[in-house]
Amino acid sequence: MLADLTPLRESRDYRLLFSGQVASYIGRQFTVVAIPIQVFKITHSSLDVGLVSMAQLVPLVAGSLIGGAIADSRDRRRLLMVTLVLLALAGVPLALNARAAHPALWPIIAFSALAAGLSGIERPARSAVIPALVPKDELTAAYALWQILIQVGSVVGPAVAGLLLAGVGLPAVYLIDVLTFLVAVAAISHLPPLPPAGGGTKGRGRLDRGGPALPEGPD
């Protein structure tokens, strides 16, 4: 309630990034809830639910390890747009599989693992963009707002997902997630190019790489 909203008031570009991420982050929570529910419906095994989550761990870690290096050497606006489009495309097979008469388990494992890896790449780029959008004296407020988005989204997203699963079903929930990624892409497309400071040269300090990455909840 006492959050400093100055970055949202003063920076059009930060508003665009923030609004797009509000949509995509909440949408991700829909899939986070939908996947274990669908896996349990298919297999009736809580062990399989856990194994699907474990299958997402390796690509998530691998994506996180290379994501920072990619963000240090590429236009971050373009990188965000590409990863968000790929995340949207990864959600389409989940929706199609959920609509099938007999949904299969392997598409859930394969495409949720792919989405986890892409999320690992997207996170560092998203965090590194913020210092380029707001003045230095507003960085603390900008990152605080980001943490509020993460915490609120982690609560609101699953709650809304439960209502949607009961009301419209699994395929629609997956498609809504796809649409939220496209909303984020549309918002980010209005940002200016955001190349890394120093042109992506090696040996730069943390500030040139866009600041510290933010801790986040699971995607």
N, C-alpha and C positions, 0 to 999 in steps of 0.2 A: 504493500500500500504506500510505502514511503520511497519507492524506487525513483531514481533520478531519470526522468524521461527526456532530458536534454538531447541526447543523440537522435531520438525519434523525431523531436521537434525541429532540430536544426539541420539534419542531414537527410536529404532526399534519397541518396544512395543507400544509406543505412536502413531507411524505412523500407525500401524495395527489398533489400536482402532479408530483413527481419520478417516482413510480411510473407515472403515466399517460403521462408523456413517455418513459420507458424503452420502453414498449410502442410508442407511436406513432413514435418516432424510428427504432427498429430496423425497424419495418414500412415506413417510408418508404424505407429502404435497399433493401428488397425490390423496390419499384417502380423505384427508380433503376437497379437492375441489370436488371430485366425489360424495361424499355422499349427500350433499345438492342439487346438481343438479339432482341426481337420485330421491331423495325424492320429489322434486318439480314436476318432470315428472310423478311420480306415483299419487300424491295427488292433484297437482295444488294448493297447499296451502302453503303460506309462514309461517303460524302458525305451520303447521306440521314440516316444516324445523327447526323452532326454538325449537319445542318440542323434536325432535331427538337430538339436541345439548344439551338440558337440561338433557336428559336421560343419556348422557355421563358424566355429572358432578358428580353425586353421586359416581359411581365407580372410577372416577379419584381421587376424594378427599379421598375415602377410601383406594385406592391403595397407594396414597402418604403417608397416615398416617402410614400404616404398612410397606411400602417399606423401610424406613430408619431402622426400627427395624430388618427387615430381612437381610438387607445389613450389619448390625452390627454383625450378628451371622452366616453368611454363606460365603462360597467362592464366591467372587464377580464375578469371571470369569464364574463359573458355573451358577450363578444366571442370569447373562446377557445372556448367551447362552440359558437357559431355557425360559426366558421371550421373547427373540427374536424369538425362534422357535414357541412359542405359538402365538405371534403376527402374524407370517407368516400364521399359521394355521387358525387364525381368519379371515384372508383376503380371504381364499379360498371360504367359503360360500358366501361372497359378490360377488365374480366373478361368481360363479355358478348361484346365484340369478339374476345377471345382464344379464346372457345369456338366462334365461327363457323367454318363450313367454309372460308371464304376471308376471313380477317381483313383489314379495310381499314386504310389508313394514316391517313386523316383523323381518326378518333376518337382515335388515339394523340396526334396533334399537338394537337388541340383540347382534350382533357381533361387532358393533361399540362401544357399552357400555363395552363389554368384553375387547376390545382393549384399551379403555381408562383406565380401571382398571389396565391392564398389564403395560401400559405406566407409570402409577403412581408408580408401583413397580420398574420398570426398571430405572427410572430417578435417584433416590438416589444412586443406585449401580453404575451407569455409572459415576456419579460425584465423588463418593468415590474411584473409580479405579485410577484416574489421579495421586494422590500423590504417588502411588506405582510404577508409570511408569517413572517419571522424577525426577531429583534431586530437592531439596527444593528451590534452587535459580532459577529454571526454572518454578516454579509453576505459577507465575504471567503470564508469556508468554503462558504457556499451557492453562490456563483458558481463556486468552484473545483470543487465537486461537479458542477455543470452542465457545465463544460468536460470533466470526466472522462467524463460521460455521452456527450457529443458525440464525443469521441475514440474511446472504446471502441465506441460504436454504429457509428461509421464503419468500424470494422474487423470487428466481429462481424456486423453486418447483412448486408453483401455476402457474407461467407463462408457464413452460413446461407442466404441467397438462392440461392447456387449449389447447395447441397445440395437445397433445395426444388424448384428448377427441374428438377433431374435426377430428383427423386423423384416430384413431384406435378404438375408442369407449370405453364405460364404462368397459366391461369385461376385456379387455386388460390392461386398466389402473390399475384395481385391481390386476391383475396378476403380473404386473410390480412391484407393491408395495410388493407383496409376495416375488418376486425374490430379491429385495433390502434387505429385512430382511435376506434372506439366504446368501447374500454376507457379511453382517455384522457378521453373525454366523461363516462363514468360516474364516474371519479375526480374530475374537476373539478367535477362537479355537487354534490359534498359540501362544496365550499368555500363560505365566506360570500360575500356580494356584495363586490366589490372596485372601488368607484368611484375615479376618479383623485383625488389629493389636491387640495383646494381646489375640489372640485366640477367640475373640468374647465375652470376659468377660464383665459384666455389670459395669457401673460406669466409663467408660473411657471418656476422654475429646474429644472435637470436632476434634482435630488433629488425634487422634487414629481412629476416625470414617471416616477419609478420607477427612476432610475439609468441607467447606460450600457447600451446594447444590447450583447449578446454576439456576438463573431464566431463564425460557425458554418460547418460544412462544407456542401456542396450537399445539398439535399433531393431 
